[in-house]
Amino acid sequence: MVLGLFEHSEADKRAAEVRAGTVAPTRSERQKCWMARDGYFACLDRNNIIDALKDEKAAAKACKAESAEFEKDCAAQWVTYFKKWRIQDIQKRARLKELEAQGAVKMDVNSDFKPRE
């Protein structure tokens, strides 16, 4: 029985270290974080909340469970980064849509630095 409690506290310690950014997350921990992020963002989308940083109270009210999961499963710095990335991504997509409506031509960009034939 003591071994089970010890393992649980080690898992909690590891999770706290990942959240604090003192250890790098494993592949499975990163995947868990991304799943929690996607769930949180889906909730924000359902509630028409774009900026969870600016509209913190609305986001907390509408997506309390998803936010708790996101913050539990991801490093604190990642949470902030992903929230900022979401805003920029939405703004970028909106701007591209505006440009296309104005007749801009979409360009395919290759950034793999391989020689072209």
KOLMAR-399201 format. One line per field, with one value per residue (C-alpha): residue number from 0; x, y, z. Coordinates in nm, 2 decimals. Example, Ala and Ser with C-alpha at 12.3 -4.5 7.8 and 13.67 -1.06 7.14 Angstrom:
resi <- c(0_1);
east <- c(1.23_1.37);
north <- c(-0.45_-0.11);
up <- c(0.78_0.71);
***
This chain:
resi <- c(0_1_2_3_4_5_6_7_8_9_10_11_12_13_14_15_16_17_18_19_20_21_22_23_24_25_26_27_28_29_30_31_32_33_34_35_36_37_38_39_40_41_42_43_44_45_46_47_48_49_50_51_52_53_54_55_56_57_58_59_60_61_62_63_64_65_66_67_68_69_70_71_72_73_74_75_76_77_78_79_80_81_82_83_84_85_86_87_88_89_90_91_92_93_94_95_96_97_98_99_100_101_102_103_104_105_106_107_108_109_110_111_112_113_114_115_116);
east <- c(0.00_0.28_0.44_0.11_0.11_0.48_0.42_0.13_0.33_0.62_0.38_0.24_0.60_0.68_0.36_0.45_0.80_0.67_0.42_0.70_0.92_1.20_1.20_1.13_0.81_0.82_0.65_0.34_0.33_0.35_0.07_-0.14_-0.08_-0.17_-0.49_-0.58_-0.50_-0.72_-1.00_-0.97_-0.95_-1.26_-1.44_-1.33_-1.45_-1.79_-1.83_-1.69_-1.40_-1.09_-0.86_-0.86_-0.60_-0.81_-1.14_-1.01_-1.33_-1.55_-1.31_-1.29_-1.67_-1.73_-1.44_-1.36_-1.31_-1.11_-0.90_-0.82_-0.72_-0.51_-0.32_-0.28_-0.13_0.09_0.39_0.27_0.49_0.33_-0.02_0.06_0.24_-0.05_-0.30_-0.10_-0.04_-0.41_-0.48_-0.21_-0.32_-0.68_-0.56_-0.34_-0.62_-0.85_-0.60_-0.53_-0.91_-0.92_-0.63_-0.79_-1.12_-0.92_-0.79_-0.45_-0.29_-0.20_0.16_0.30_0.60_0.87_1.08_1.26_1.58_1.61_1.75_1.48_1.48);
north <- c(0.00_0.24_0.18_0.29_0.61_0.67_0.62_0.86_1.13_1.07_1.12_1.44_1.56_1.50_1.67_1.98_1.99_1.98_2.26_2.46_2.40_2.25_1.93_1.87_1.68_1.34_1.26_1.13_1.43_1.66_1.47_1.49_1.87_1.91_1.72_1.94_2.25_2.13_2.06_2.41_2.58_2.39_2.51_2.87_2.83_2.70_3.01_3.26_3.36_3.45_3.61_3.40_3.64_3.96_3.79_3.59_3.60_3.49_3.21_3.09_3.09_2.92_2.67_2.61_2.23_2.25_2.53_2.33_2.03_2.25_2.41_2.08_1.90_2.17_2.37_2.72_2.89_2.67_2.77_3.13_3.07_2.86_3.13_3.40_3.18_3.12_3.49_3.55_3.25_3.37_3.72_3.58_3.37_3.67_3.88_3.62_3.59_3.97_3.97_3.69_3.88_4.18_3.96_3.87_3.56_3.28_3.17_2.83_2.88_2.61_2.64_2.30_2.45_2.16_2.23_2.29_2.11);
up <- c(0.00_0.08_-0.26_-0.43_-0.23_-0.31_-0.68_-0.68_-0.50_-0.75_-1.04_-0.87_-0.82_-1.19_-1.30_-1.09_-1.23_-1.58_-1.51_-1.35_-1.65_-1.44_-1.64_-2.01_-2.08_-2.23_-2.56_-2.39_-2.16_-2.46_-2.63_-2.32_-2.31_-2.68_-2.63_-2.33_-2.53_-2.82_-2.58_-2.43_-2.77_-2.89_-2.58_-2.65_-3.01_-2.90_-2.68_-2.94_-2.72_-2.92_-2.66_-2.34_-2.19_-2.25_-2.18_-1.89_-1.68_-1.97_-2.06_-1.70_-1.67_-2.00_-2.00_-1.64_-1.66_-1.99_-1.85_-1.54_-1.75_-1.98_-1.70_-1.52_-1.82_-1.97_-1.85_-1.73_-2.00_-2.27_-2.15_-2.20_-2.53_-2.67_-2.57_-2.75_-3.05_-3.08_-3.10_-3.36_-3.57_-3.57_-3.67_-3.95_-4.09_-4.09_-4.26_-4.53_-4.59_-4.63_-4.88_-5.08_-5.09_-5.23_-5.51_-5.36_-5.52_-5.28_-5.31_-5.23_-5.01_-4.98_-4.67_-4.68_-4.84_-5.08_-5.42_-5.68_-6.01);
***
